[in-house]
Amino acid sequence: MSVTLVVTTTFPQYQGDPRGAFILRHWEQAAARGTEARVLVPTSAWCEGQLDSPLEIVRFGYAPARMSSLTGNFGILENIRDRPWRAALVPALVWSLRRALREQLDRGDVGRVVSHMLLPGGWIVAQQCSRRGVPFELFAHGTDVDVLLWMPARVRARFAAHVAHADLVRFPSTEKLAKFRRAVAFPESTRCVVEPMLHCVAP
């Protein structure tokens, strides 16, 4: 069976951690239906032990353990606002995520990649998978859409050129989808749907 590789920067860091728990639940539900899922997620300063989960969880580093605080605790943007020096970790996270994704794709058992958050993971997934012809899907969740819409038009155009190859792009609300459509030159042929993931927000 081919593996669905899930890429996310938001995920529980220890048993019972509520941060990103809805993503964990979503894919545990998928696993119960027969999906073989492997989750690729950065390690963080708050990681403790292993999660009790049927999912295969692969963590990659991007900085010394005590400094790995760009992800975890809050979302990336909130973590930077909390400690502005964390912005210096963004290039390392992007580079490390790209390398980790390439390593997973090189294994040859990945049949589909699904990224949660358009930035940074969605862009990296779209870029790498479109080059290799690997099917991929994206989940937009909120702040990631807002950040993308703040970017210059030429940057949004580069993003759209890669993401246009996605099999499916999911948005949390019709409002976010409408804003995205207005701001990003996205081909109508790319399938976009509204899926707020309410089925896995609570246990």
N, C-alpha and C positions, 0 to 999 in steps of 0.2 A: 504494500500500500504506500502511495506517495504521501509525503508529509506536507501539512500546511504550516508554513513558517509564519509566526506572528511576531511582528516587530513593534515594540512600544517602549517609550521612555517613562511611562507611568505604570507601576505594577507593585503589588505588595512586596515588602522587603523582609518581612518576618511573618510567622504564623499569627493571624489575627489582625494584621496591619490593614486598616480600612482604605489606605491610599491605593487607588487602582484596583480595588477589590471587584468592582463591577466588570472589569476586563477579565480578571481571573474567572469569575463566575460564568461569564459569557462563553469562554472557551472550555471550561469544565462541562458545561451543558452540551457544547458541541462534541466533546469527547465522549459523553454518555450516548450520543447518537451515532457514534462510530468514526468521528473525525480523529485522525492521528495528528495532534498539534504539538509543535515545538515552539517555545516562546524565547525570543532573543531580546534581552533587556540589559541595560547597563547596571553594573553594581553601584552601590552607594555607601556613604558613610554610615547609613542606618541599617544595612543588611545584617541579619542575624540568622544563622542556621539555614536549614532547608524548609521549603514549604511542603506541607502534606497535601499533595495534589497528584492527580493522574497525568498531568501535563509534564512534558520534558522541558525543563527551564534551563536555558543557557545564559549565563551572565558574562558580560565582557567589561573589562576595565578601561578607563580613559584618563585616570589620574591616580596618584597615591590615595590609598583607602581613606585617610582622614580628610582629604581635600575633595573627595568625590561627592560633592553636595550640589551640583547643578541640577541633578534629578533627585527625586525623593523629597521628603518633607512636604514641599508644595510642588506646583508645576514649575517648569523651567523659568517662565517669566516672573512668577512670584518669588522664586528662589533668588533671582538676580536682584529684584527690588529689595529683598531682605538683606542681601550682602552683595553690593554692586561688583565686588572683585570677581564674583563667580562668572561674570560675562567673559572673562579671560579663558574660561574652560570650554567655551562653545566650540572653537576650532578643534580642540582635542576630542570632544564628544563626536562631532561630525566625522572626523577622520577615523576614529575608532569604530563607530557604527558602520561606516562604509566598509572598512576592512573586515569586520565581523560578519557582515552580510555577505560579502564576497566569499568568505570561507565557508559559510553555510551553503551557498549556491554551488560551490565547487564540489561539495559532497555528492551531488548528483541524485539525491533522494527527495528534493523539494519540488513538489508539483504545483504549488501555489504560494504566494506571499501575501499576507494581509497586514497592513500597517495601521496602527491607531495613532492619530494625530497627523495632520498634513505636514507639520514642521516639527523637528527636522526629519523624522523618519519617513514620512510620506514622500517627500521629494527624493530622498536617497533611494528608497525602494523603487519609485517610478523610474529614476534614472538607470539604476542597475538592471532592473527586470526588463525594461523596454529594450535595452541593448542586447540582452541575452534571449529575448523572446519568452520569458517566463511569465505566466499569467499572474496578475496582481490586482488587489482590491485595496481601497483606502477607506478609513473611517475618519471623518472630521468631527471634532468634539466641541468646539466653541472658541476658546482663546486662540487656538492655532489658526482658525479662520480669520479672526480679527487681526492677528499679526500679519498674515498674508495680505490682507486688504490694505494694510498700512504701507506695504512695500511699493517702490516705484513701479510704474507700468511695465518697464522693460524687464524687471525681475519677475513680475507676475506672468509675463509672456513666456519667459524661459520655463517657469514652473508648468504652465499649461501645455507646453510642447511635449513634456515628458508624461504628464498625468493624463493626457488625451488617450494614451494607450491602455488605461486601466479598464478592466472588465466591469468594474462597478465602483462608484464613489458614494458613500453614505454620509448624510448630513443629519444633525440632531434636530433640526427644525426647518420648516418651509422658509422662515425668515433668513436663516443662515444660507440656505441654498440660493435664495433670490439675490442676496447680497453678493454671493460668490459669482453667480451668473452675470451680474451687472459689471463686476469689476475685473473678471478674468475672461479673456477671449477663449472660451472653451467650446469645442465643437459639440453640436447638438447630438451627434452620434454617440458620444460618451454617456453611458447610462448613469444617471444620478438619481438617488432615491432618498426619502426622509425616513430615518430609522433611529429613534431616540434611545434605544436600548433600555426601555423601561422594564423589560422582562428580567433584567439582571441587576437592577439598581439595589434591590433589597434581597436578602437571602430567602 
